[in-house]
Amino acid sequence: MEYKIIFESGVTETIEAESITPNDVLDKVEIKDKDGNELEEVYLNFEHISAIIPQGD
């Protein structure tokens, strides 16, 4: 599934992932692949994101 990430700065990014879940405790967004593994190469700071919008398959 594709997700559109809109940052506070106005920048928009599209990410391919199985799920994207905000984690308030760690102040980040967890991005997981179809096997449930977190994609460590992508780090999104929770405070810098305005919206996460699922785009469908």
The 8 nearest C-alpha neighbors of each residue, nearest first, counted from 0:
[[1, 56, 16, 55, 17, 15, 2, 54],
 [2, 0, 15, 54, 14, 53, 55, 16],
 [3, 1, 53, 14, 54, 52, 13, 4],
 [2, 4, 13, 52, 12, 51, 53, 14],
 [3, 5, 51, 12, 11, 50, 13, 2],
 [6, 4, 11, 50, 49, 48, 10, 51],
 [5, 7, 48, 49, 8, 10, 9, 47],
 [8, 6, 49, 9, 47, 48, 5, 10],
 [7, 9, 6, 10, 47, 5, 48, 49],
 [10, 8, 7, 6, 11, 5, 49, 48],
 [9, 11, 6, 8, 5, 12, 7, 4],
 [12, 10, 5, 4, 6, 9, 3, 13],
 [11, 13, 4, 3, 14, 5, 10, 6],
 [14, 12, 3, 2, 4, 1, 15, 11],
 [13, 15, 2, 1, 16, 3, 12, 4],
 [14, 16, 1, 0, 2, 13, 17, 32],
 [17, 15, 32, 18, 0, 31, 14, 1],
 [16, 18, 32, 33, 31, 0, 19, 15],
 [19, 17, 31, 16, 30, 20, 32, 0],
 [18, 20, 30, 29, 31, 28, 21, 16],
 [19, 21, 29, 28, 22, 18, 30, 31],
 [20, 22, 28, 29, 23, 27, 45, 19],
 [23, 21, 24, 27, 28, 25, 26, 20],
 [24, 22, 26, 25, 21, 27, 45, 28],
 [23, 25, 22, 26, 27, 21, 45, 28],
 [24, 26, 27, 23, 22, 28, 45, 21],
 [27, 25, 23, 45, 24, 22, 44, 46],
 [28, 26, 45, 44, 25, 22, 43, 21],
 [27, 29, 21, 43, 22, 20, 45, 30],
 [28, 30, 20, 19, 21, 31, 27, 37],
 [29, 31, 19, 37, 38, 18, 28, 16],
 [32, 30, 37, 36, 18, 35, 38, 17],
 [31, 33, 17, 16, 35, 34, 36, 37],
 [32, 34, 17, 35, 31, 16, 36, 18],
 [35, 33, 32, 36, 31, 17, 37, 16],
 [34, 36, 31, 32, 33, 37, 17, 18],
 [37, 35, 31, 32, 34, 38, 33, 30],
 [36, 38, 31, 30, 39, 32, 35, 29],
 [37, 39, 40, 30, 31, 41, 36, 32],
 [38, 40, 41, 37, 42, 30, 29, 36],
 [41, 39, 38, 42, 37, 30, 43, 29],
 [42, 40, 39, 38, 43, 30, 29, 37],
 [43, 41, 40, 44, 39, 28, 27, 29],
 [42, 44, 28, 27, 45, 41, 47, 29],
 [43, 45, 27, 46, 47, 26, 28, 42],
 [44, 46, 27, 26, 47, 28, 48, 43],
 [45, 47, 44, 48, 26, 27, 49, 7],
 [48, 46, 7, 45, 44, 6, 49, 43],
 [49, 47, 6, 7, 46, 45, 50, 5],
 [48, 50, 6, 7, 5, 47, 51, 4],
 [51, 49, 5, 48, 4, 52, 6, 3],
 [50, 52, 4, 3, 5, 2, 53, 49],
 [51, 53, 3, 2, 54, 50, 4, 5],
 [54, 52, 2, 55, 1, 3, 51, 0],
 [53, 55, 1, 2, 52, 3, 56, 0],
 [56, 54, 0, 53, 1, 2, 52, 3],
 [55, 0, 1, 54, 53, 15, 2, 17]]
